[in-house]
Amino acid sequence: MFGYPKQACLHLPTPVNYLSNLSERLGIELYIKRDDLTEFGLGGNKLRKLEYHIYDAKEKGATMLITVGGAQTNHGRLTAAIAAKNRMKCAVISMDDYPGELSSNMLLERIFGAHVVLHKADGTPIMDVVERVAEKYESQGERCYFIPMGGSNEIGALGYYECAQELKHEFKSGHVITALGSMGTYMGLFCGLHDSSLHLTGIQIMPYEEDILKYASNYFNTVKSAWKLDFNVTADDFDINEDYLYGGYNVPSKEVRDAIYDMARSEAIILDPCYTGKAYAALLDMIEQGKIKKGETVIFLHTGGFPGLYTPNHRKAFEEELIDGVTIL
Ligand SMILES: *Cc1c(COP(=O)(O)O)cnc(C)c1O
């Protein structure tokens, strides 16, 4: 594909399930693409991107991966996992205080043997911290390879270009819904679905500092020149929905918890409170608003993230709501 090789470590394509209980209740044909079931490090969308990053890292002779993320970074967890599998060192850097308890993903990063670096968000540019950490390891003889936030650059997006090829095999038409964070997933799918009759909507899960369509256009142009794509797009071609931020990045929200209960109790599938729960809450609202029509085929991309349920602020909110169904005899 575009001459970009990868190190294949996943069983692809990922499964697709028909959600019969929800389809019947919601009056749509609802499918779920299980990118949460990718097999390393508890799974998730970042692994498809990492197949391409790890290839590039090894080509460049790297012995260590360094990446950055928020406290609730699934990408950090999966980078730590893929580093372990490839016998590489790993450091995950986060601009966060230590609130007295590690997030679930950070604990898992440590279990995978990665070094977790927490730096207070005091205005220090994150790349300064990355450089400091890289220098320390390079002075010990490591060769460091940096992967940006969420793995979302022109290399990472290749993983979702590839997912788009699977979707085109699996569905002739339909409406694909994905959570959108650092945008690599959306952009890879967008480029890959460009020539298909599958429509793609990205549900933004956090505010962007700049205009998101401008950001998407710039990202598209980077990908376009790296991959030598032969089509142009305008900002109008992106379908990015900013209406479902639910308070911002990783903020606990009642609507999102309700959406998580709905999916769990209808289909026995667990979503996460930072990304997929929001995307599913958005889907429910879009159906209610008539933006998704009865009978439509909808393909919900499950991008993973379930350790987020166990992170202190979310866990507490869930437990407060659910304790009334616990009987202590
Ligand atoms: C990172 C992530 C996303 C968003 O993917 P991006 O490529 O960053 O937009 C969605 N869901 C989960 C569970 C994630 O970890």
The ligand as a Tripos MOL2 file, in Angstrom:
@<TRIPOS>MOLECULE
LIG
   15    15     1     0     0
SMALL
NO_CHARGES

@<TRIPOS>ATOM
      1 C1         -7.0120    7.1460   20.8630 C.3       1 LIG1
      2 C2         -8.3590    6.5940   20.9160 C.ar      1 LIG1
      3 C3         -9.3750    7.0330   20.0620 C.ar      1 LIG1
      4 C4         -9.1820    8.1460   19.0800 C.3       1 LIG1
      5 O1         -8.2940    7.8340   18.0570 O.3       1 LIG1
      6 P1         -7.4520    8.9970   17.3910 P.3       1 LIG1
      7 O2         -6.7460    8.3630   16.2920 O.co2     1 LIG1
      8 O3         -6.5560    9.5560   18.4730 O.co2     1 LIG1
      9 O4         -8.4130   10.0520   16.9470 O.co2     1 LIG1
     10 C5        -10.6150    6.4470   20.1470 C.ar      1 LIG1
     11 N1        -10.8560    5.4740   21.0470 N.ar      1 LIG1
     12 C6         -9.9180    5.0310   21.8930 C.ar      1 LIG1
     13 C7        -10.2890    3.9820   22.8710 C.3       1 LIG1
     14 C8         -8.6380    5.5710   21.8600 C.ar      1 LIG1
     15 O5         -7.7180    5.1340   22.7110 O.3       1 LIG1
@<TRIPOS>BOND
     1     1     2 1
     2     2     3 ar
     3     2    14 ar
     4     3     4 1
     5     3    10 ar
     6     4     5 1
     7     5     6 1
     8     6     7 2
     9     6     8 1
    10     6     9 1
    11    10    11 ar
    12    11    12 ar
    13    12    13 1
    14    12    14 ar
    15    14    15 1
@<TRIPOS>SUBSTRUCTURE
     1 LIG1         1 GROUP 0 **** ****
